[in-house]
Amino acid sequence: MPFDEAHPQLYAKREAIHPKLVKGKYRLIKWAVLFVTLGTYYTLPWLRWPRAPHEPSQAVLVDFAGSRLYFFGIEIWPDEFYLVTGVLVLSALLLFLTTAIWGRLWCGYACPQTVWTDLYIAVERMIEGDRNKRLQLAKKPWTADKIAKKVAKHSLWLLIAACTGGAWVLYFHDAPTVIRGLFSGEAPGSSYIFIGLLTFTTYTLAGMMREQVCTYMCPWPRIQGAMTDAETFQVGYYALRGEPRGKHKKGADWSKLGDCIDCNGCVVACPMGIDIRDGDQLECINCGLCVDACDAVMAKVGLPKALIAYGNDYTRVKDPKDRRRFPKIFRPRIYIYLAAIFLVSVLMLVGFQSRESVEFGLERDRAVLATTLSDGSIRNAVTARILNKDSEPREFMLSVSGPDALEVSAVGRDVEDRSIAFTVPGDRQVKVRLFLTLPAEAQRHEEIDLTLTDLASGETTTRTMSFVRAGPNG
C-alpha cells in the first residue's frame, strides 16, 4: 500500500504467515519444550500430595478459602507472600542473565505465546497441510472441503483454548471436584468466567494474532535490547560468507557468488515472517528454525553449514582466528546479574528458614481504647490472635505480666495467676479476648507484656502493649 501523507496509515492489516515445517535440532528442542511445558501445565493440578486429613491433597493449589498457597510440601500463608515475590524477582533475574548470554531464548522456546502458537500451527498443518497447501487453500473459493477444514481447525483451536482455561481454574480449586462441578453446573460462577476469558484470549492470541502479540503487544523485545551486547549469542546471518547471494546453477561458476543461494528457505520457515539476512530485527525471537532450514539447504548443495547460526559479533568476522564458538560468559553485566541472583537467593533462603510456625498478634478495640468502671478503675480490652500453621493441634499458655495491681479476665476462658491455657487446632486460628484492669491511679501508659508459650517445645513469643488510661470523658 503506497504511503499517503494526507492520510497516513498507522496500522497495517495483518498478512497471514504460514511458516513451513522444518527438521533439525532446534525444531526438536522446540517440540521437546512444547511437550514438557504444556504437559506440566495440564497435568500439574492432578498431582496429589499427602497432607493432614483436613487439608487439601492437591500438590499445587492456590487456596483462597484457606488463605494459603500449597506447593508440594511447602505452605505459604498470606503474611509469607514475600516468598512468592522473591521467586518472581529471582525468575526475572535469571531471565535477564539468560538474555545477556543467549539472547531471546525465552521468547523462542518457552514463552506461553510461543508455545501455544506452535501448538496451533501444528494443528493447522495437520488439517490443512504444510505451507504450500495452506497458501493454496487460502486462495480457493469456499467449497465444502474448505469449509470442513476450517471448521475442524477452529473447533480444535477452541477445544485447546477451553482446556487451557479449564486447567488454569484447577490451580485454584480441587481438580476432581471442580471438574465434576463444571459439567454438572455446580462449579463457582468465577470458574466459568475465567474459563471463558482464557478460552477467548488463548484462541485469539495464539490463533489469530500470533506474531503481532510479540511485535506490538509484548514489551520484552524492546527491554531486552538493553541487556544484550556484542558478546550475546543470537541467531544471525554470516553475511561475509553468504554475500553476494545468488542462484547457484549446476555447472556454473560460483567463484563470484557467496554461499547464500537465495532460496528464501529461512524466510518461509520463520514464524515471524522476517528475513534474518536483513540483520538484527526486533521481531526475531531467536527460535533457530531458520538455522535448521538453512543447514538443510547447505547440506543439499554441498556447502558448509552455519551460514545462519547462533553467534555473536565476533563469530561472523572475516579472519577465522578471531571467531568465537562460545559466548564470553564472564563480563561486567554477567557479574552484576550473578551477584543479584546470589543476593536474592540468600535472602529467600534466610526468609524461608526463619518462618515462624505460630503467628501471634494483638488487636485493640478501635472504638473505645479504655473504659472507666463504676469503682473508678480503668479497663482495656485486647484480643490475642494465635494462628497455628502446623497441621497438628498445639497446646499454648498465654501469660500477662505487668503492675502488681493488674487484674486479668477473659471471655469464656479460665484465668489462673494471670495465665490462660488453651489448644489451637492445626491450620486454625484462635482468638482470646482479654480484659485488663488497673486502679484509677495507674499511670497513663503502663507497659504490659503478653507472652505466648508453646507447652510442647517451650518456645515463647512476647508482645508488648501500653495500658491506656481513660480520657476526660471515659
KARA-V52631 format. One record per residue. N is the residue number from 1. RES is the residue in one letter. OMEGA is omega in radians with two decimals (NA if undefined). Layout:
{{N & RES & OMEGA} {N & RES & OMEGA}}
//
This chain:
{{1 & M & -3.13} {2 & P & -3.12} {3 & F & 3.14} {4 & D & -3.10} {5 & E & -3.13} {6 & A & -3.12} {7 & H & -3.09} {8 & P & 3.11} {9 & Q & -3.13} {10 & L & -3.11} {11 & Y & 3.12} {12 & A & 3.12} {13 & K & -3.09} {14 & R & 3.00} {15 & E & -3.06} {16 & A & 3.11} {17 & I & -3.14} {18 & H & -3.10} {19 & P & 3.13} {20 & K & 3.10} {21 & L & 3.08} {22 & V & 3.10} {23 & K & -3.12} {24 & G & -3.04} {25 & K & -3.12} {26 & Y & 3.05} {27 & R & 3.10} {28 & L & 3.10} {29 & I & 3.14} {30 & K & 3.07} {31 & W & -3.12} {32 & A & 3.13} {33 & V & 3.12} {34 & L & -3.10} {35 & F & -3.12} {36 & V & -3.07} {37 & T & 3.13} {38 & L & 3.09} {39 & G & 3.10} {40 & T & -3.10} {41 & Y & -3.05} {42 & Y & -3.04} {43 & T & -3.05} {44 & L & -3.13} {45 & P & -3.09} {46 & W & 3.12} {47 & L & 3.13} {48 & R & 3.14} {49 & W & -3.09} {50 & P & 3.10} {51 & R & 3.12} {52 & A & -3.07} {53 & P & -3.10} {54 & H & -3.13} {55 & E & 3.10} {56 & P & -3.11} {57 & S & 3.14} {58 & Q & -3.04} {59 & A & 3.14} {60 & V & -3.06} {61 & L & 2.96} {62 & V & -3.00} {63 & D & 3.13} {64 & F & -3.12} {65 & A & 3.13} {66 & G & 3.12} {67 & S & -3.14} {68 & R & 3.00} {69 & L & 3.13} {70 & Y & 3.04} {71 & F & -3.05} {72 & F & -3.09} {73 & G & -3.10} {74 & I & 3.04} {75 & E & -3.14} {76 & I & 3.11} {77 & W & -3.09} {78 & P & -3.12} {79 & D & 3.11} {80 & E & -3.07} {81 & F & 3.07} {82 & Y & 3.10} {83 & L & 3.08} {84 & V & 3.08} {85 & T & 3.11} {86 & G & 3.10} {87 & V & 3.13} {88 & L & 3.11} {89 & V & 3.13} {90 & L & 3.10} {91 & S & 3.12} {92 & A & 3.14} {93 & L & 3.08} {94 & L & 3.07} {95 & L & 3.10} {96 & F & -3.12} {97 & L & 3.13} {98 & T & -3.14} {99 & T & -3.13} {100 & A & -3.10} {101 & I & -2.97} {102 & W & 3.13} {103 & G & -2.98} {104 & R & 3.09} {105 & L & 3.13} {106 & W & -3.10} {107 & C & -3.04} {108 & G & -3.00} {109 & Y & -2.94} {110 & A & 3.12} {111 & C & 3.12} {112 & P & 3.12} {113 & Q & 3.13} {114 & T & -3.08} {115 & V & -3.11} {116 & W & 3.07} {117 & T & 3.07} {118 & D & 3.14} {119 & L & -3.14} {120 & Y & 3.10} {121 & I & 3.10} {122 & A & 3.09} {123 & V & 3.12} {124 & E & 3.14} {125 & R & -3.14} {126 & M & -3.07} {127 & I & -3.01} {128 & E & -3.11} {129 & G & -3.12} {130 & D & -2.94} {131 & R & -3.06} {132 & N & 3.14} {133 & K & 3.12} {134 & R & 3.10} {135 & L & 3.12} {136 & Q & 3.14} {137 & L & -3.13} {138 & A & -3.12} {139 & K & -3.09} {140 & K & 3.03} {141 & P & -3.07} {142 & W & 3.07} {143 & T & 3.12} {144 & A & 3.14} {145 & D & 3.14} {146 & K & 3.13} {147 & I & -3.13} {148 & A & 3.13} {149 & K & 3.13} {150 & K & 3.13} {151 & V & 3.13} {152 & A & -3.13} {153 & K & -3.09} {154 & H & 3.08} {155 & S & 3.09} {156 & L & 3.08} {157 & W & 3.14} {158 & L & 3.11} {159 & L & 3.10} {160 & I & 3.14} {161 & A & 3.12} {162 & A & 3.09} {163 & C & 3.09} {164 & T & 3.10} {165 & G & 3.12} {166 & G & 3.13} {167 & A & 3.13} {168 & W & -3.14} {169 & V & -3.11} {170 & L & 3.11} {171 & Y & -3.09} {172 & F & 3.10} {173 & H & 3.04} {174 & D & -2.97} {175 & A & -3.12} {176 & P & -3.10} {177 & T & -3.07} {178 & V & 3.09} {179 & I & 3.09} {180 & R & -3.13} {181 & G & -3.14} {182 & L & -3.10} {183 & F & 3.12} {184 & S & -3.14} {185 & G & -3.08} {186 & E & 3.13} {187 & A & 3.08} {188 & P & 3.14} {189 & G & 3.14} {190 & S & 3.13} {191 & S & 3.13} {192 & Y & -3.13} {193 & I & -3.10} {194 & F & 3.06} {195 & I & 3.11} {196 & G & -3.14} {197 & L & -3.11} {198 & L & 3.04} {199 & T & -3.14} {200 & F & -3.08} {201 & T & 3.12} {202 & T & -3.14} {203 & Y & -3.09} {204 & T & -3.04} {205 & L & -3.09} {206 & A & -3.07} {207 & G & -3.01} {208 & M & -3.01} {209 & M & 3.06} {210 & R & -3.04} {211 & E & 3.13} {212 & Q & 3.08} {213 & V & -3.12} {214 & C & -3.04} {215 & T & -2.99} {216 & Y & -3.01} {217 & M & -3.04} {218 & C & 3.13} {219 & P & -3.00} {220 & W & 3.12} {221 & P & -3.14} {222 & R & 3.14} {223 & I & -3.02} {224 & Q & 3.10} {225 & G & 3.13} {226 & A & -3.08} {227 & M & 3.14} {228 & T & 3.09} {229 & D & -3.09} {230 & A & -3.10} {231 & E & -3.08} {232 & T & 3.11} {233 & F & 3.11} {234 & Q & 3.10} {235 & V & -3.13} {236 & G & -3.12} {237 & Y & -3.13} {238 & Y & -3.02} {239 & A & -3.12} {240 & L & 3.13} {241 & R & -3.02} {242 & G & -3.06} {243 & E & -0.08} {244 & P & -3.12} {245 & R & 3.12} {246 & G & 3.14} {247 & K & 3.14} {248 & H & -3.12} {249 & K & -3.10} {250 & K & 3.13} {251 & G & -3.13} {252 & A & 3.13} {253 & D & -3.14} {254 & W & -2.97} {255 & S & -3.12} {256 & K & 3.14} {257 & L & 3.02} {258 & G & -3.09} {259 & D & -3.13} {260 & C & -3.12} {261 & I & 3.05} {262 & D & -3.13} {263 & C & -3.11} {264 & N & 3.09} {265 & G & 3.12} {266 & C & -3.11} {267 & V & -3.08} {268 & V & 3.11} {269 & A & -3.02} {270 & C & 3.11} {271 & P & 3.11} {272 & M & 3.09} {273 & G & -3.12} {274 & I & 3.08} {275 & D & -3.07} {276 & I & -3.13} {277 & R & 3.11} {278 & D & 3.12} {279 & G & -3.14} {280 & D & -3.12} {281 & Q & -3.13} {282 & L & -3.07} {283 & E & -3.05} {284 & C & -3.13} {285 & I & 3.07} {286 & N & -3.12} {287 & C & 3.09} {288 & G & -3.14} {289 & L & 3.07} {290 & C & 3.09} {291 & V & 3.11} {292 & D & -3.11} {293 & A & -3.11} {294 & C & 3.13} {295 & D & 3.12} {296 & A & 3.14} {297 & V & 3.13} {298 & M & 3.12} {299 & A & -3.13} {300 & K & -3.09} {301 & V & 3.07} {302 & G & 3.11} {303 & L & -3.14} {304 & P & 3.09} {305 & K & 3.07} {306 & A & 2.96} {307 & L & 2.92} {308 & I & -3.05} {309 & A & 2.99} {310 & Y & 3.12} {311 & G & 3.10} {312 & N & -3.09} {313 & D & -3.12} {314 & Y & 3.11} {315 & T & -3.02} {316 & R & 3.11} {317 & V & -3.04} {318 & K & -3.07} {319 & D & -3.09} {320 & P & -3.09} {321 & K & 3.13} {322 & D & -3.09} {323 & R & 3.11} {324 & R & -3.14} {325 & R & -3.10} {326 & F & 3.13} {327 & P & 3.04} {328 & K & -3.02} {329 & I & -2.98} {330 & F & 3.08} {331 & R & -2.95} {332 & P & -3.08} {333 & R & 3.09} {334 & I & 3.09} {335 & Y & -3.13} {336 & I & -3.14} {337 & Y & 3.13} {338 & L & 3.11} {339 & A & 3.13} {340 & A & 3.11} {341 & I & 3.12} {342 & F & -3.12} {343 & L & -3.14} {344 & V & 3.13} {345 & S & 3.12} {346 & V & 3.13} {347 & L & 3.10} {348 & M & -3.12} {349 & L & 3.11} {350 & V & 3.13} {351 & G & -3.13} {352 & F & -3.12} {353 & Q & -3.08} {354 & S & 3.10} {355 & R & 3.11} {356 & E & 3.13} {357 & S & 3.11} {358 & V & 3.06} {359 & E & -3.06} {360 & F & -3.13} {361 & G & 3.14} {362 & L & 3.12} {363 & E & 3.08} {364 & R & 2.95} {365 & D & -3.07} {366 & R & -3.05} {367 & A & -3.09} {368 & V & 3.14} {369 & L & -3.11} {370 & A & -3.13} {371 & T & 3.06} {372 & T & -3.11} {373 & L & -3.06} {374 & S & 3.13} {375 & D & 3.09} {376 & G & 3.12} {377 & S & -3.04} {378 & I & -3.11} {379 & R & 2.98} {380 & N & 3.07} {381 & A & 3.13} {382 & V & 3.12} {383 & T & 3.07} {384 & A & -3.12} {385 & R & -3.10} {386 & I & 3.14} {387 & L & 3.10} {388 & N & -3.10} {389 & K & 3.05} {390 & D & 3.12} {391 & S & 3.14} {392 & E & 3.10} {393 & P & -3.12} {394 & R & 3.13} {395 & E & -3.12} {396 & F & 3.00} {397 & M & 3.09} {398 & L & -3.08} {399 & S & -3.14} {400 & V & 3.10} {401 & S & -3.11} {402 & G & 3.13} {403 & P & -3.11} {404 & D & -3.09} {405 & A & -3.08} {406 & L & 3.05} {407 & E & -3.08} {408 & V & 3.02} {409 & S & -3.10} {410 & A & -3.14} {411 & V & 3.07} {412 & G & -3.12} {413 & R & 3.11} {414 & D & 3.13} {415 & V & 3.10} {416 & E & 3.13} {417 & D & 3.10} {418 & R & 3.11} {419 & S & -3.11} {420 & I & 3.08} {421 & A & -3.13} {422 & F & -3.14} {423 & T & 3.05} {424 & V & 3.13} {425 & P & 3.12} {426 & G & 3.12} {427 & D & -3.12} {428 & R & 3.12} {429 & Q & 3.09} {430 & V & 3.08} {431 & K & 3.12} {432 & V & -3.12} {433 & R & -3.06} {434 & L & 2.98} {435 & F & -3.12} {436 & L & -3.03} {437 & T & 3.08} {438 & L & 3.09} {439 & P & -3.07} {440 & A & -3.08} {441 & E & 3.13} {442 & A & 3.11} {443 & Q & -3.05} {444 & R & -3.05} {445 & H & 3.00} {446 & E & 3.11} {447 & E & -3.13} {448 & I & 3.14} {449 & D & 3.02} {450 & L & -3.05} {451 & T & 3.10} {452 & L & -3.11} {453 & T & 3.01} {454 & D & -3.02} {455 & L & -3.14} {456 & A & -3.07} {457 & S & -3.09} {458 & G & 3.14} {459 & E & -3.12} {460 & T & 3.05} {461 & T & -3.06} {462 & T & 3.03} {463 & R & -3.10} {464 & T & 3.10} {465 & M & 3.09} {466 & S & 3.09} {467 & F & -3.06} {468 & V & 3.07} {469 & R & -3.12} {470 & A & 3.11} {471 & G & -3.09} {472 & P & -3.11} {473 & N & -3.08} {474 & G & NA}}
//
